[in-house]
Amino acid sequence: MYTFAAITTDEARAQALKVYQANADYYRVIGEPKPTLATVDYDSREIPTAVQDKAKHYWLIQDGQETIGVIDLIEGYPDKETIYVGLLEIMDHRQGHGTAVLKQLIAAFAGHGYKRMELATVHADKAAAAFWQAQGFTQLRSVDATLSAGNKQVVDVLTKDI
């Protein structure tokens, strides 16, 4: 069973950055610069308008004492029955951690009355799309999005009933 720790200390921020840096291909594919602590800090604060701060969970994912990933979740977004995954990054790919973390979270949130999970992937990121589709997510729509200043991308919004 994985545990989750809020990214609120300098040590946790540094661990999150290591996870981000282990996912350098992701940042290259989506056209973003290499991540820094400023990237971690931005992600820790990013929340949709009209969503309460307490709905956001920005966590290290831990397997025992080892940090294996970072997840950013928003409860009740875009509607009260939905959990939104803003980010899931795993340190070592193809070890089964992403799938196992997702199963654990789905079971936990379904037990709290949530009915579905949603997320968005950058259309150009075929590896992410393949992962999420393998987890049973289906595409709802594609939209134009601004990832950062000067970086506009098409993103695919995916959903799964839980």
C-alpha positions as CSV (number, residue, x, y, z in Angstrom):
1,M,0.0,0.0,0.0
2,Y,1.3,3.4,-0.9
3,T,1.2,6.4,1.4
4,F,0.8,10.0,0.5
5,A,2.6,13.0,2.1
6,A,1.7,16.7,1.5
7,I,4.5,18.6,-0.3
8,T,4.8,21.4,2.2
9,T,8.5,21.3,3.4
10,D,11.7,22.1,1.6
11,E,12.7,18.4,1.8
12,A,9.4,17.3,0.2
13,R,9.8,20.0,-2.5
14,A,13.3,18.6,-3.3
15,Q,11.9,15.1,-3.5
16,A,9.1,16.2,-5.8
17,L,11.7,17.9,-8.0
18,K,13.7,14.7,-8.3
19,V,10.5,13.0,-9.5
20,Y,9.9,15.8,-12.0
21,Q,13.5,15.6,-13.3
22,A,13.1,11.8,-13.8
23,N,10.3,12.6,-16.2
24,A,12.4,14.9,-18.5
25,D,10.9,13.3,-21.6
26,Y,7.4,14.4,-20.5
27,Y,8.5,18.1,-20.3
28,R,10.3,17.8,-23.7
29,V,7.2,16.3,-25.4
30,I,4.9,18.9,-24.1
31,G,7.2,21.8,-24.9
32,E,8.0,22.9,-21.4
33,P,11.5,23.7,-20.0
34,K,13.2,21.4,-17.6
35,P,11.5,21.5,-14.3
36,T,12.8,23.5,-11.4
37,L,11.7,24.2,-7.8
38,A,9.6,27.0,-9.3
39,T,7.8,24.4,-11.3
40,V,7.1,22.4,-8.2
41,D,5.9,25.6,-6.4
42,Y,3.7,26.6,-9.3
43,D,2.0,23.1,-9.3
44,S,1.5,23.3,-5.6
45,R,-0.6,26.5,-6.0
46,E,-2.3,25.9,-9.3
47,I,-6.1,25.4,-8.8
48,P,-9.1,26.2,-11.0
49,T,-11.1,29.3,-10.2
50,A,-13.9,28.8,-7.7
51,V,-12.3,25.6,-6.3
52,Q,-11.6,25.8,-2.5
53,D,-7.9,25.2,-1.5
54,K,-8.9,22.3,0.8
55,A,-10.1,20.4,-2.3
56,K,-6.6,20.2,-3.7
57,H,-4.1,17.5,-2.7
58,Y,-0.5,17.8,-3.9
59,W,1.3,14.8,-2.6
60,L,4.5,12.8,-2.7
61,I,3.7,9.1,-3.4
62,Q,5.7,6.8,-1.1
63,D,6.4,3.1,-1.1
64,G,7.7,2.5,2.4
65,Q,10.4,5.2,2.9
66,E,11.0,5.7,-0.8
67,T,9.4,8.5,-2.8
68,I,8.2,7.0,-6.1
69,G,6.0,9.8,-7.5
70,V,4.0,12.9,-7.2
71,I,0.2,13.3,-7.6
72,D,-2.0,16.4,-7.8
73,L,-5.7,15.8,-7.2
74,I,-8.7,18.0,-6.9
75,E,-11.8,16.7,-5.2
76,G,-15.2,17.7,-6.6
77,Y,-13.9,19.1,-9.9
78,P,-15.3,19.8,-12.4
79,D,-18.4,18.6,-10.6
80,K,-19.1,17.3,-7.0
81,E,-18.9,13.6,-8.1
82,T,-15.6,13.8,-9.9
83,I,-11.9,13.6,-8.8
84,Y,-9.6,15.5,-11.2
85,V,-6.0,14.3,-11.7
86,G,-3.9,17.4,-12.5
87,L,-0.6,15.5,-12.5
88,L,0.7,12.0,-11.9
89,E,4.4,11.5,-12.3
90,I,6.2,8.3,-11.4
91,M,10.0,8.1,-10.8
92,D,10.6,4.7,-12.5
93,H,8.4,3.9,-15.4
94,R,7.1,0.4,-16.3
95,Q,7.4,-0.9,-12.8
96,G,3.6,-1.1,-12.1
97,H,3.6,1.8,-9.7
98,G,1.3,4.1,-11.7
99,T,-1.3,1.4,-12.2
100,A,-1.2,0.4,-8.5
101,V,-1.4,3.9,-7.2
102,L,-4.3,4.6,-9.5
103,K,-6.2,1.5,-8.3
104,Q,-5.6,2.5,-4.7
105,L,-6.8,6.0,-5.2
106,I,-9.9,4.9,-7.2
107,A,-10.9,2.5,-4.4
108,A,-10.4,5.2,-1.7
109,F,-12.3,7.9,-3.5
110,A,-15.1,5.6,-4.7
111,G,-15.5,4.7,-1.0
112,H,-16.1,8.4,-0.4
113,G,-18.9,8.7,-2.9
114,Y,-17.0,9.9,-6.0
115,K,-18.3,8.5,-9.3
116,R,-15.7,9.3,-11.8
117,M,-12.1,10.5,-12.4
118,E,-11.1,13.0,-15.0
119,L,-7.8,14.3,-16.3
120,A,-6.2,16.0,-19.4
121,T,-3.2,14.9,-21.4
122,V,-1.3,16.9,-23.9
123,H,-2.4,15.4,-27.3
124,A,1.3,15.2,-28.4
125,D,2.1,13.0,-25.4
126,K,1.3,9.6,-26.9
127,A,2.9,7.6,-24.0
128,A,0.6,9.3,-21.5
129,A,-2.5,8.7,-23.6
130,A,-1.5,5.0,-23.9
131,F,-1.1,4.7,-20.1
132,W,-4.4,6.3,-19.3
133,Q,-6.3,4.3,-22.0
134,A,-4.8,1.1,-20.6
135,Q,-6.3,2.1,-17.3
136,G,-9.8,2.3,-18.8
137,F,-10.0,6.0,-19.4
138,T,-11.8,7.3,-22.5
139,Q,-11.7,10.6,-24.3
140,L,-14.4,13.1,-23.7
141,R,-13.2,15.9,-25.9
142,S,-10.1,17.8,-27.1
143,V,-9.6,21.5,-26.3
144,D,-7.0,24.2,-26.9
145,A,-5.1,25.0,-23.7
146,T,-2.3,27.3,-22.6
147,L,0.3,25.3,-20.6
148,S,2.5,28.4,-20.0
149,A,3.3,31.7,-21.7
150,G,3.8,30.9,-25.4
151,N,3.0,27.2,-25.1
152,K,-0.4,26.5,-26.5
153,Q,-1.3,22.8,-27.0
154,V,-4.3,20.7,-27.7
155,V,-5.2,18.6,-24.7
156,D,-7.4,15.6,-24.5
157,V,-9.8,15.4,-21.6
158,L,-10.2,11.7,-20.4
159,T,-12.7,10.2,-18.0
160,K,-13.4,6.9,-16.2
161,D,-16.3,5.8,-14.0
162,I,-15.0,4.6,-10.6
